[in-house]
Amino acid sequence: MGLFIRLFFRMGGWSVAIMGLIGAGVLAYGLFTAAQGRALAAAEIGAEATVVRKHFKARSPGTNTQATYQLVVTYSTDKGMYSETVRVPPALYNTTEKGDTIQVYYDPTAPERFEMTRGQTLQAGQSARLYGVLLLLATAALGFYFGRRANRAKALLRHGARVEGTVLEIEQHRKSASLRFGFTAADGQRIERTSFMAKSEKFAGMAPMQNIPVLYDKAQPEFAFWAADLR
């Protein structure tokens, strides 16, 4: 099991773990927001809110940040006046001026919880919940793919063909290195592959044209590994 887990992560299984965490987080957020939306929809009260300020933040050049459009609104409730900031679409921002009134819907037990249209919070939660489920399904599919490859690689230790390969190049990366090697399969096909990335120390003393042991799948010679990677 230990070897399977190591191979799984070396083959890219870390991306499965990250996607799974993101999917679980999005799903949890969606479930929480949808529950809030249902509670708000059952109790919300409509009110006329007055726009008292507008905020615009431009997109930062060279970054992935998006421009944001916000309105600061005030509205009267049984618990007094409330002032809240809400992010709005560009179209609403551009057609709304200071002093204009817009409709909002708030929770009478917690007036700071409000939405611009009925069901907006519930819809946002349901959308996030759907995205979370889709991400988890994609995680399962990707996990199956990498798990199958890890099992195939592990099986080469018992059933794979062994051949002498040749080091072609030791490729240095920023904080690691990898080994590019070639070998000739039993059918005469010449194949080149790259080892897993590892710390540069793993390749100390190795040089081009050096012979190394290679294991490959007889039915698909392209599925091949430096034997040291399967330990």
Secondary structure, 3 states (H helix, E strand, C coil): CHHHHHHHHHHHHHHHHHHHHHHHHHHHHHHHHHHHHHHHHHHCEEEEEEEEEEEEECCCCCCCCCCEEEEEEEEEECCEEEEEEEECCHHHHHHCCCCCEEEEEEECCEEEEEECCCCHHHHHHHHHHHHHHHHHHHHHHHHHHHHHHHHHHHHHHHHCEEEEEEEEEEEECCCCEEEEEEEECCCCCEEEEECCCECHHHHCCCCCCCEEEEEEECCEEEEEEEHHHHC
